[in-house]
C-alpha cells in the first residue's frame, strides 16, 4: 500500500470516527426540547453529510487525475522519458552550481 492510499484511508477512517461521535452526540441530545440544540444538531448533521460528499468527490477527482496521467504517460512514453531526463539534468545542474558556489 503506498503512502497516498494510506493517507486516503486514514482520512476516511478519521471522517468515519468523527461521524460516529457526532451521531452519538446527536442521539444523546435528541431528547432535549430546546430549539437551539435541535438547530445545532441539524446543522451538524448537514455539515457532516456535506463533508462526506466533498470527501467522496475529492477521491473521485483524484482517481480521475491519476488515471489521466497514467494514460498520458503510457501514450507518450518517449516524451515522458525525455522530459524526466531534462528535468533531472536541470535539477542536477542547479544543485551542482549551488554546491560549487557554497564551497568558496
Number of C-alpha atoms within 10 A of each C-alpha: 5 6 8 9 10 11 11 13 12 12 13 15 12 12 16 14 12 13 18 12 12 16 16 12 13 18 12 10 14 13 10 11 9 10 9 10 15 16 11 12 19 13 12 17 16 12 12 18 13 12 14 16 12 12 16 13 12 12 13 12 12 12 12 12 12 12 12 12 12 11 12 12 14 11 11 10 11 11 11 14 12 11 11 12 12 12 12 12 12 12 12 12 12 12 12 12 11 11 11 10 9 8 6 5
